[in-house]
Amino acid sequence: MTELTLLATRGIVLVGVALPFAAACASVVRASYFDEPARSDTLLALYRLVAFAGAVVGSLALGEAQGDAAAALFAVAFCAGSLAVGAVLGRTWRAAEAAEARAVEKLRALVERYRESESSPQTRCVRAARAYGLTRREEDMLLLIVEGRTQPEIARELYVSRDTVKTHVRNLYRKMGVSGKAELVEAMSAAEPARRLG
């Protein structure tokens, strides 16, 4: 083999190894120095570092066993293959990560909507009414009591007499096992675990 041919084949090997090295360096920089590196960037950097190591080891081994021409052929083929596979893997991992991020965002929005609806007085009163076997009218009274209405205000709102309100409130307190508004709030909180377990 002439000296020029030897230099050309070794140059090809060097380029074939240098390109995976450059790709690995770029991936490591991207994974390390961005504010919030993506998992796909880290995986791609790891893949490209392994590909670079494979290019070096493969070229050296083939150079020793088969000569510089085989090492050059391996380096070119390995370089092209590893760069193509890296590009496909990078796109696939980024797409999967983006889909996962969208799913997490949807889940967060759903949880937030659920929390908002769970904390409304109406929802809490409905749960308490089910847990304690309240009638629809007692549930209406419960909601108005929780909203801080007085018995005369409840009577006006529901178009009933004060005596009717007193009767419903007494029945409500009896069913819930309480004797006043403070205990009523505690009983409503106690209805939460009962609903979740049931």
C-alpha positions in Angstrom: 0.0 0.0 0.0 1.4 3.4 -1.0 2.0 6.1 1.6 -0.7 8.2 0.0 -3.3 5.4 0.1 -2.4 4.6 3.7 -2.9 8.3 4.6 -6.2 8.4 2.8 -7.5 5.3 4.5 -6.4 6.4 7.9 -8.0 9.8 7.2 -11.2 8.0 6.4 -11.0 6.1 9.6 -10.3 9.3 11.5 -13.3 11.1 9.9 -15.5 8.0 10.5 -14.6 8.1 14.2 -14.6 11.9 14.5 -18.2 12.3 13.3 -19.7 10.1 16.0 -17.4 11.9 18.5 -18.7 15.3 17.4 -22.3 14.1 17.6 -21.7 12.7 21.1 -20.1 16.0 22.2 -23.1 18.0 20.8 -25.5 15.6 22.6 -23.7 15.9 25.9 -23.6 19.7 25.7 -27.4 19.7 24.9 -28.2 17.4 27.8 -25.9 19.1 30.2 -26.1 22.8 29.7 -29.8 23.5 28.9 -31.9 24.8 31.8 -34.1 21.8 31.9 -32.6 18.9 29.9 -35.0 16.5 28.5 -34.8 12.8 29.2 -34.5 12.2 25.4 -31.4 14.5 25.3 -29.7 12.4 28.0 -30.6 9.1 26.3 -29.4 10.4 23.0 -26.1 11.6 24.5 -25.6 8.2 26.1 -26.4 6.4 22.8 -23.9 8.6 20.9 -21.1 8.1 23.5 -21.6 4.3 23.1 -21.6 4.7 19.3 -18.4 6.7 19.5 -16.8 4.0 21.7 -18.0 1.4 19.2 -16.5 3.2 16.3 -13.1 3.5 18.0 -12.9 0.0 19.2 -14.3 -1.5 16.0 -11.9 0.5 13.8 -8.9 -0.4 15.9 -9.8 -4.1 16.0 -10.5 -4.3 12.3 -7.3 -2.3 11.5 -5.3 -4.8 13.5 -7.1 -7.9 12.1 -7.9 -7.0 8.5 -5.9 -3.9 7.7 -6.5 -0.2 7.2 -8.9 -0.6 4.2 -11.3 -2.8 6.3 -11.0 -0.3 9.2 -11.9 2.6 6.8 -14.8 0.7 5.4 -16.1 -0.1 8.9 -15.6 3.5 10.1 -17.6 4.9 7.2 -20.4 2.3 7.5 -20.6 2.6 11.3 -20.5 6.4 11.2 -23.4 6.6 8.7 -25.4 3.9 10.5 -24.9 5.3 14.0 -25.8 8.9 12.9 -28.9 7.7 11.1 -30.0 5.5 14.0 -29.3 8.4 16.4 -31.4 10.8 14.4 -34.3 8.3 14.4 -34.0 7.5 18.1 -33.8 11.2 19.0 -37.0 12.0 17.1 -38.8 9.0 18.6 -37.7 9.8 22.1 -38.6 13.5 21.8 -42.0 12.6 20.4 -42.7 10.1 23.2 -41.6 12.7 25.7 -43.8 15.4 24.2 -46.8 12.9 24.2 -46.1 12.1 27.9 -45.9 15.8 28.7 -49.2 16.5 27.0 -50.8 13.5 28.9 -49.4 14.8 32.2 -50.8 18.3 31.5 -54.2 16.9 30.7 -54.1 14.9 33.9 -53.1 18.0 35.9 -56.0 20.0 34.4 -58.4 17.2 35.2 -57.2 16.9 38.8 -57.5 20.7 39.2 -61.1 20.7 37.9 -61.9 17.8 40.2 -60.4 19.6 43.2 -62.4 22.7 42.4 -65.6 20.8 42.1 -64.8 18.7 45.2 -64.4 21.8 47.4 -67.7 23.5 46.4 -70.3 23.6 49.2 -72.9 22.0 46.9 -70.7 18.9 46.3 -69.8 18.6 50.0 -73.5 18.9 50.9 -74.5 16.2 48.4 -71.9 13.9 49.8 -73.0 14.5 53.3 -76.7 14.0 52.4 -75.8 10.6 50.9 -73.6 9.6 53.8 -76.3 10.5 56.4 -79.5 9.6 54.4 -80.8 13.1 54.3 -84.0 14.1 52.4 -83.8 16.5 49.5 -85.2 19.3 51.6 -82.8 18.6 54.4 -80.0 18.7 51.9 -81.2 22.2 50.8 -81.3 23.3 54.4 -77.8 21.9 54.9 -76.4 23.9 52.0 -77.9 27.1 53.3 -76.6 26.5 56.8 -73.1 25.8 55.4 -73.4 29.1 53.5 -74.0 30.8 56.8 -77.7 31.6 56.5 -79.8 32.1 59.6 -83.1 30.2 60.1 -85.2 33.3 59.1 -83.1 33.7 55.9 -83.6 30.0 55.1 -87.3 30.3 55.6 -87.5 33.2 53.2 -85.3 31.5 50.6 -87.2 28.2 50.6 -90.7 29.9 51.1 -91.5 27.9 54.2 -92.3 28.9 57.8 -89.7 29.2 60.5 -91.2 26.3 62.3 -90.7 24.1 59.2 -87.1 25.2 59.1 -86.7 24.4 62.8 -88.2 20.9 62.2 -85.9 20.2 59.3 -82.8 21.5 61.0 -83.6 19.4 64.1 -84.0 16.3 61.9 -80.8 17.2 60.1 -78.9 17.5 63.3 -80.4 14.2 64.6 -79.5 12.3 61.5 -76.0 13.7 61.4 -75.5 13.1 65.2 -74.7 16.8 65.9 -76.1 19.5 68.2 -74.9 22.7 66.4 -73.3 24.3 63.4 -69.7 23.7 64.6 -70.4 19.9 65.0 -72.2 20.0 61.6 -69.1 21.1 59.8 -67.1 18.4 61.5 -69.7 15.8 60.6 -69.5 16.9 57.0 -65.7 16.5 57.0 -66.2 13.0 58.5 -68.5 12.1 55.6 -65.5 12.5 53.2 -63.7 9.3 54.1 -66.9 7.4 54.4 -67.8 8.3 50.8 -64.3 7.4 49.5 -64.3 4.0 51.3 -67.9 3.2 50.3 
